C-alpha cells in the first residue's frame, strides 16, 4: 500500500477528529480515548451530516444532526439505523499518521 502522511496523532484531541481533503472528498480522522485512530468519510449516510463534528464514544461517533451512531471500525450505522460510510486504512507510526492512497484511488474510480 502507498501511504500519505496526514499529520501527527497529537494534532487530534482525545475523543476528537480532524478532516483531510482528498480526491474523493473529506475524510474524518478520529482519535478515541484509548488512542486508537480511525478514518472514515466525513458525511453521515443519513442526511450527510459532518461526522467530524460528532461526539466520539468508544469506537463510534454520533452524528451531530440526527444522532445516528456510526462505527469507526466498520463505517456502518449501529442500532436500528441502516447505511454506511467508507472506511479508509490509517496507520500510526510512532505518532505520525498516514492514510492509504490506493484505497482513495479505488474509491474515486467507483
Buried (B, 14 or more C-beta within 10 A) or exposed (E): EEBEEBBEBEEBEEBBBBBBEBEBBBBBBBBBEEEBBBBBBBBBBBEEBBBBBBEBEBBBBBBBBEBBBBBBEBBBBEEEBEEBBBBBBBBBEEEEBBBBBEBBEEBEEE
